[in-house]
């Protein structure tokens, strides 16, 4: 399932996945967050980074969910364009890279997207280095 972590808000919306795909995730919450950004004329940074890269089970969605997620993001595309400054995708290993590449075949981000491999790279981008 896709999880929206708001601990770093109002600046950063962290998104990660869990191995449980009985539910796709809370896209209504994402829609609400985007609406709030637009209302307040503020922009967020979206950080996709899974919390436990050392786990053996990779929480990437099955292909049917990938298509559904891409469709939901396409429906929110204009709001994402207006409310998101840029995206950071943290690739923690080769399997994550392959999975993200597969997803990007179905959805092209509307905002600038930085693909990084280390936490240091994330910090450098956030600090404008």
Biotite code that builds the C-alpha atoms (Angstrom):
import biotite.structure as struc

atoms = struc.array([
    struc.Atom([0.000, 0.000, 0.000], chain_id="A", res_id=1, res_name="UNK", atom_name="CA", element="C"),
    struc.Atom([1.122, 3.562, -0.628], chain_id="A", res_id=2, res_name="UNK", atom_name="CA", element="C"),
    struc.Atom([1.619, 5.499, 2.604], chain_id="A", res_id=3, res_name="UNK", atom_name="CA", element="C"),
    struc.Atom([1.659, 9.294, 2.817], chain_id="A", res_id=4, res_name="UNK", atom_name="CA", element="C"),
    struc.Atom([3.855, 10.336, 5.732], chain_id="A", res_id=5, res_name="UNK", atom_name="CA", element="C"),
    struc.Atom([3.187, 13.912, 6.830], chain_id="A", res_id=6, res_name="UNK", atom_name="CA", element="C"),
    struc.Atom([5.860, 14.119, 9.569], chain_id="A", res_id=7, res_name="UNK", atom_name="CA", element="C"),
    struc.Atom([8.005, 16.425, 7.414], chain_id="A", res_id=8, res_name="UNK", atom_name="CA", element="C"),
    struc.Atom([5.104, 18.646, 6.305], chain_id="A", res_id=9, res_name="UNK", atom_name="CA", element="C"),
    struc.Atom([4.510, 21.427, 5.432], chain_id="A", res_id=10, res_name="UNK", atom_name="CA", element="C"),
    struc.Atom([7.629, 21.301, 3.247], chain_id="A", res_id=11, res_name="UNK", atom_name="CA", element="C"),
    struc.Atom([8.055, 17.615, 2.392], chain_id="A", res_id=12, res_name="UNK", atom_name="CA", element="C"),
    struc.Atom([5.532, 14.863, 1.746], chain_id="A", res_id=13, res_name="UNK", atom_name="CA", element="C"),
    struc.Atom([7.267, 11.526, 2.113], chain_id="A", res_id=14, res_name="UNK", atom_name="CA", element="C"),
    struc.Atom([5.716, 8.612, 0.274], chain_id="A", res_id=15, res_name="UNK", atom_name="CA", element="C"),
    struc.Atom([6.637, 4.986, 0.752], chain_id="A", res_id=16, res_name="UNK", atom_name="CA", element="C"),
    struc.Atom([5.089, 1.596, 0.148], chain_id="A", res_id=17, res_name="UNK", atom_name="CA", element="C"),
    struc.Atom([4.331, -1.394, 2.344], chain_id="A", res_id=18, res_name="UNK", atom_name="CA", element="C"),
    struc.Atom([4.124, -5.042, 1.255], chain_id="A", res_id=19, res_name="UNK", atom_name="CA", element="C"),
    struc.Atom([0.356, -5.109, 1.993], chain_id="A", res_id=20, res_name="UNK", atom_name="CA", element="C"),
    struc.Atom([-1.473, -4.455, -1.286], chain_id="A", res_id=21, res_name="UNK", atom_name="CA", element="C"),
    struc.Atom([-4.968, -5.249, 0.009], chain_id="A", res_id=22, res_name="UNK", atom_name="CA", element="C"),
    struc.Atom([-5.509, -1.478, -0.377], chain_id="A", res_id=23, res_name="UNK", atom_name="CA", element="C"),
    struc.Atom([-3.893, 0.894, -2.854], chain_id="A", res_id=24, res_name="UNK", atom_name="CA", element="C"),
    struc.Atom([-3.428, 3.837, -0.483], chain_id="A", res_id=25, res_name="UNK", atom_name="CA", element="C"),
    struc.Atom([-5.099, 7.120, 0.428], chain_id="A", res_id=26, res_name="UNK", atom_name="CA", element="C"),
    struc.Atom([-5.359, 9.154, -2.768], chain_id="A", res_id=27, res_name="UNK", atom_name="CA", element="C"),
    struc.Atom([-8.141, 11.237, -1.177], chain_id="A", res_id=28, res_name="UNK", atom_name="CA", element="C"),
    struc.Atom([-5.581, 12.436, 1.377], chain_id="A", res_id=29, res_name="UNK", atom_name="CA", element="C"),
    struc.Atom([-3.143, 13.240, -1.437], chain_id="A", res_id=30, res_name="UNK", atom_name="CA", element="C"),
    struc.Atom([-5.877, 15.206, -3.209], chain_id="A", res_id=31, res_name="UNK", atom_name="CA", element="C"),
    struc.Atom([-6.590, 17.098, 0.035], chain_id="A", res_id=32, res_name="UNK", atom_name="CA", element="C"),
    struc.Atom([-2.893, 17.899, 0.603], chain_id="A", res_id=33, res_name="UNK", atom_name="CA", element="C"),
    struc.Atom([-2.571, 19.188, -2.962], chain_id="A", res_id=34, res_name="UNK", atom_name="CA", element="C"),
    struc.Atom([-5.721, 21.314, -2.524], chain_id="A", res_id=35, res_name="UNK", atom_name="CA", element="C"),
    struc.Atom([-4.307, 22.811, 0.690], chain_id="A", res_id=36, res_name="UNK", atom_name="CA", element="C"),
    struc.Atom([-1.051, 23.707, -1.065], chain_id="A", res_id=37, res_name="UNK", atom_name="CA", element="C"),
    struc.Atom([-2.932, 25.372, -3.901], chain_id="A", res_id=38, res_name="UNK", atom_name="CA", element="C"),
    struc.Atom([-5.187, 27.226, -1.443], chain_id="A", res_id=39, res_name="UNK", atom_name="CA", element="C"),
    struc.Atom([-2.215, 28.563, 0.527], chain_id="A", res_id=40, res_name="UNK", atom_name="CA", element="C"),
    struc.Atom([-0.122, 29.188, -2.587], chain_id="A", res_id=41, res_name="UNK", atom_name="CA", element="C"),
    struc.Atom([2.629, 26.954, -1.238], chain_id="A", res_id=42, res_name="UNK", atom_name="CA", element="C"),
    struc.Atom([4.554, 24.116, -2.830], chain_id="A", res_id=43, res_name="UNK", atom_name="CA", element="C"),
    struc.Atom([5.752, 20.850, -1.394], chain_id="A", res_id=44, res_name="UNK", atom_name="CA", element="C"),
    struc.Atom([8.547, 18.474, -2.236], chain_id="A", res_id=45, res_name="UNK", atom_name="CA", element="C"),
    struc.Atom([7.548, 14.837, -2.765], chain_id="A", res_id=46, res_name="UNK", atom_name="CA", element="C"),
    struc.Atom([10.104, 12.346, -1.467], chain_id="A", res_id=47, res_name="UNK", atom_name="CA", element="C"),
    struc.Atom([9.628, 8.705, -2.420], chain_id="A", res_id=48, res_name="UNK", atom_name="CA", element="C"),
    struc.Atom([11.803, 6.603, -0.147], chain_id="A", res_id=49, res_name="UNK", atom_name="CA", element="C"),
    struc.Atom([11.026, 3.241, 1.408], chain_id="A", res_id=50, res_name="UNK", atom_name="CA", element="C"),
    struc.Atom([11.948, 3.016, 5.103], chain_id="A", res_id=51, res_name="UNK", atom_name="CA", element="C"),
    struc.Atom([13.676, -0.374, 5.289], chain_id="A", res_id=52, res_name="UNK", atom_name="CA", element="C"),
    struc.Atom([15.871, -1.100, 2.270], chain_id="A", res_id=53, res_name="UNK", atom_name="CA", element="C"),
    struc.Atom([17.479, -4.090, 4.033], chain_id="A", res_id=54, res_name="UNK", atom_name="CA", element="C"),
    struc.Atom([14.239, -6.069, 4.187], chain_id="A", res_id=55, res_name="UNK", atom_name="CA", element="C"),
    struc.Atom([14.079, -9.027, 1.797], chain_id="A", res_id=56, res_name="UNK", atom_name="CA", element="C"),
    struc.Atom([10.472, -8.384, 0.765], chain_id="A", res_id=57, res_name="UNK", atom_name="CA", element="C"),
    struc.Atom([10.266, -5.440, -1.618], chain_id="A", res_id=58, res_name="UNK", atom_name="CA", element="C"),
    struc.Atom([6.985, -3.556, -1.213], chain_id="A", res_id=59, res_name="UNK", atom_name="CA", element="C"),
    struc.Atom([6.502, -2.642, -4.852], chain_id="A", res_id=60, res_name="UNK", atom_name="CA", element="C"),
    struc.Atom([2.955, -2.948, -6.184], chain_id="A", res_id=61, res_name="UNK", atom_name="CA", element="C"),
    struc.Atom([1.776, -5.625, -8.597], chain_id="A", res_id=62, res_name="UNK", atom_name="CA", element="C"),
    struc.Atom([1.342, -4.478, -12.216], chain_id="A", res_id=63, res_name="UNK", atom_name="CA", element="C"),
    struc.Atom([-2.441, -4.055, -11.864], chain_id="A", res_id=64, res_name="UNK", atom_name="CA", element="C"),
    struc.Atom([-1.859, -1.590, -9.021], chain_id="A", res_id=65, res_name="UNK", atom_name="CA", element="C"),
    struc.Atom([0.865, 0.216, -10.964], chain_id="A", res_id=66, res_name="UNK", atom_name="CA", element="C"),
    struc.Atom([-1.624, 0.972, -13.722], chain_id="A", res_id=67, res_name="UNK", atom_name="CA", element="C"),
    struc.Atom([-4.244, 2.119, -11.178], chain_id="A", res_id=68, res_name="UNK", atom_name="CA", element="C"),
    struc.Atom([-1.718, 4.322, -9.358], chain_id="A", res_id=69, res_name="UNK", atom_name="CA", element="C"),
    struc.Atom([-0.588, 5.877, -12.642], chain_id="A", res_id=70, res_name="UNK", atom_name="CA", element="C"),
    struc.Atom([-4.216, 6.570, -13.599], chain_id="A", res_id=71, res_name="UNK", atom_name="CA", element="C"),
    struc.Atom([-4.920, 8.231, -10.243], chain_id="A", res_id=72, res_name="UNK", atom_name="CA", element="C"),
    struc.Atom([-1.797, 10.379, -10.578], chain_id="A", res_id=73, res_name="UNK", atom_name="CA", element="C"),
    struc.Atom([-2.810, 11.356, -14.105], chain_id="A", res_id=74, res_name="UNK", atom_name="CA", element="C"),
    struc.Atom([-6.187, 12.492, -12.765], chain_id="A", res_id=75, res_name="UNK", atom_name="CA", element="C"),
    struc.Atom([-4.349, 14.690, -10.228], chain_id="A", res_id=76, res_name="UNK", atom_name="CA", element="C"),
    struc.Atom([-1.752, 15.907, -12.742], chain_id="A", res_id=77, res_name="UNK", atom_name="CA", element="C"),
    struc.Atom([-2.866, 19.560, -12.876], chain_id="A", res_id=78, res_name="UNK", atom_name="CA", element="C"),
    struc.Atom([-2.952, 19.787, -9.076], chain_id="A", res_id=79, res_name="UNK", atom_name="CA", element="C"),
    struc.Atom([0.440, 18.095, -8.818], chain_id="A", res_id=80, res_name="UNK", atom_name="CA", element="C"),
    struc.Atom([1.834, 20.579, -11.320], chain_id="A", res_id=81, res_name="UNK", atom_name="CA", element="C"),
    struc.Atom([0.561, 23.488, -9.247], chain_id="A", res_id=82, res_name="UNK", atom_name="CA", element="C"),
    struc.Atom([1.302, 22.160, -5.748], chain_id="A", res_id=83, res_name="UNK", atom_name="CA", element="C"),
    struc.Atom([4.572, 20.227, -6.083], chain_id="A", res_id=84, res_name="UNK", atom_name="CA", element="C"),
    struc.Atom([7.903, 21.986, -6.515], chain_id="A", res_id=85, res_name="UNK", atom_name="CA", element="C"),
    struc.Atom([9.872, 18.848, -7.382], chain_id="A", res_id=86, res_name="UNK", atom_name="CA", element="C"),
    struc.Atom([10.159, 15.117, -6.648], chain_id="A", res_id=87, res_name="UNK", atom_name="CA", element="C"),
    struc.Atom([12.997, 13.112, -5.177], chain_id="A", res_id=88, res_name="UNK", atom_name="CA", element="C"),
    struc.Atom([13.086, 9.374, -5.815], chain_id="A", res_id=89, res_name="UNK", atom_name="CA", element="C"),
    struc.Atom([15.471, 7.527, -3.507], chain_id="A", res_id=90, res_name="UNK", atom_name="CA", element="C"),
    struc.Atom([16.637, 4.297, -5.146], chain_id="A", res_id=91, res_name="UNK", atom_name="CA", element="C"),
    struc.Atom([18.055, 2.046, -2.499], chain_id="A", res_id=92, res_name="UNK", atom_name="CA", element="C"),
    struc.Atom([19.155, -0.868, -4.702], chain_id="A", res_id=93, res_name="UNK", atom_name="CA", element="C"),
    struc.Atom([19.035, -2.308, -8.222], chain_id="A", res_id=94, res_name="UNK", atom_name="CA", element="C"),
    struc.Atom([15.594, -3.846, -7.706], chain_id="A", res_id=95, res_name="UNK", atom_name="CA", element="C"),
    struc.Atom([14.206, -0.449, -6.665], chain_id="A", res_id=96, res_name="UNK", atom_name="CA", element="C"),
    struc.Atom([15.719, 1.067, -9.817], chain_id="A", res_id=97, res_name="UNK", atom_name="CA", element="C"),
    struc.Atom([14.076, -1.597, -11.966], chain_id="A", res_id=98, res_name="UNK", atom_name="CA", element="C"),
    struc.Atom([10.721, -1.149, -10.222], chain_id="A", res_id=99, res_name="UNK", atom_name="CA", element="C"),
    struc.Atom([10.769, 2.636, -10.570], chain_id="A", res_id=100, res_name="UNK", atom_name="CA", element="C"),
    struc.Atom([11.749, 2.338, -14.240], chain_id="A", res_id=101, res_name="UNK", atom_name="CA", element="C"),
    struc.Atom([8.772, 0.018, -14.773], chain_id="A", res_id=102, res_name="UNK", atom_name="CA", element="C"),
    struc.Atom([6.434, 2.503, -13.071], chain_id="A", res_id=103, res_name="UNK", atom_name="CA", element="C"),
    struc.Atom([7.805, 5.416, -15.134], chain_id="A", res_id=104, res_name="UNK", atom_name="CA", element="C"),
    struc.Atom([6.743, 3.556, -18.285], chain_id="A", res_id=105, res_name="UNK", atom_name="CA", element="C"),
    struc.Atom([3.147, 4.279, -17.211], chain_id="A", res_id=106, res_name="UNK", atom_name="CA", element="C"),
    struc.Atom([3.511, 7.680, -15.540], chain_id="A", res_id=107, res_name="UNK", atom_name="CA", element="C"),
    struc.Atom([5.830, 10.571, -16.383], chain_id="A", res_id=108, res_name="UNK", atom_name="CA", element="C"),
    struc.Atom([6.187, 13.098, -13.551], chain_id="A", res_id=109, res_name="UNK", atom_name="CA", element="C"),
    struc.Atom([4.940, 16.577, -14.406], chain_id="A", res_id=110, res_name="UNK", atom_name="CA", element="C"),
    struc.Atom([7.500, 18.236, -12.091], chain_id="A", res_id=111, res_name="UNK", atom_name="CA", element="C"),
    struc.Atom([11.285, 18.071, -12.099], chain_id="A", res_id=112, res_name="UNK", atom_name="CA", element="C"),
    struc.Atom([12.394, 14.753, -10.625], chain_id="A", res_id=113, res_name="UNK", atom_name="CA", element="C"),
    struc.Atom([15.716, 13.990, -8.979], chain_id="A", res_id=114, res_name="UNK", atom_name="CA", element="C"),
    struc.Atom([16.745, 10.342, -8.767], chain_id="A", res_id=115, res_name="UNK", atom_name="CA", element="C"),
    struc.Atom([19.254, 9.682, -5.989], chain_id="A", res_id=116, res_name="UNK", atom_name="CA", element="C"),
    struc.Atom([20.926, 6.712, -4.352], chain_id="A", res_id=117, res_name="UNK", atom_name="CA", element="C"),
    struc.Atom([22.020, 8.085, -0.965], chain_id="A", res_id=118, res_name="UNK", atom_name="CA", element="C"),
    struc.Atom([20.553, 10.073, 1.888], chain_id="A", res_id=119, res_name="UNK", atom_name="CA", element="C"),
    struc.Atom([23.397, 12.552, 1.454], chain_id="A", res_id=120, res_name="UNK", atom_name="CA", element="C"),
    struc.Atom([22.188, 13.288, -2.072], chain_id="A", res_id=121, res_name="UNK", atom_name="CA", element="C"),
    struc.Atom([18.688, 13.915, -0.692], chain_id="A", res_id=122, res_name="UNK", atom_name="CA", element="C"),
    struc.Atom([20.035, 16.382, 1.846], chain_id="A", res_id=123, res_name="UNK", atom_name="CA", element="C"),
    struc.Atom([22.124, 18.163, -0.808], chain_id="A", res_id=124, res_name="UNK", atom_name="CA", element="C"),
    struc.Atom([19.072, 18.628, -3.056], chain_id="A", res_id=125, res_name="UNK", atom_name="CA", element="C"),
    struc.Atom([16.910, 19.831, -0.163], chain_id="A", res_id=126, res_name="UNK", atom_name="CA", element="C"),
    struc.Atom([19.627, 22.313, 0.821], chain_id="A", res_id=127, res_name="UNK", atom_name="CA", element="C"),
    struc.Atom([19.951, 23.548, -2.751], chain_id="A", res_id=128, res_name="UNK", atom_name="CA", element="C"),
    struc.Atom([23.523, 22.336, -3.183], chain_id="A", res_id=129, res_name="UNK", atom_name="CA", element="C"),
])
